[in-house]
């Protein structure tokens, strides 16, 4: 499957970008990152598996991320972050206690679902 780039991402969302739901399938430290980060493999269903480097270490252990559904921006282009080809941006909000808290659905939805 091709990565979820602008050519495969679908309809532009409400914020001028395409947001989709995906499930984290693997998580490992991004050893080359200046700030602690994980390399995530995220299942976007029919759009395939994509990779993202995300600074989530302060609030999330790798085992807690596996199987978790998250919101990702799929059409921002690919960036290389500390040697990792990051294809999507995982969305979160800065928590009052520090670190990033992830955005995701409150009940399970199909991977690749468009966020409205």
Rosetta blueprint (number, residue, H / E / L):
1 X L
2 X L
3 X L
4 X L
5 X L
6 X L
7 X L
8 X L
9 X L
10 X L
11 X L
12 X L
13 X L
14 X L
15 X L
16 X L
17 X L
18 X L
19 X E
20 X E
21 X E
22 X E
23 X E
24 X E
25 X E
26 X E
27 X E
28 X E
29 X E
30 X L
31 X L
32 X L
33 X L
34 X L
35 X L
36 X L
37 X L
38 X E
39 X E
40 X E
41 X E
42 X E
43 X E
44 X L
45 X H
46 X H
47 X H
48 X L
49 X E
50 X E
51 X E
52 X E
53 X E
54 X E
55 X L
56 X L
57 X L
58 X L
59 X L
60 X L
61 X L
62 X H
63 X H
64 X H
65 X H
66 X L
67 X L
68 X L
69 X E
70 X E
71 X E
72 X E
73 X E
74 X L
75 X L
76 X L
77 X L
78 X L
79 X E
80 X E
81 X E
82 X L
83 X L
84 X E
85 X E
86 X E
87 X L
88 X L
89 X E
90 X E
91 X L
92 X E
93 X E
94 X E
95 X L
96 X L
97 X L
98 X L
99 X L
100 X E
101 X E
102 X E
103 X L
104 X L
105 X L
106 X L
107 X L
108 X L
109 X L
110 X L
111 X L
112 X L
113 X L
114 X E
115 X L
116 X L
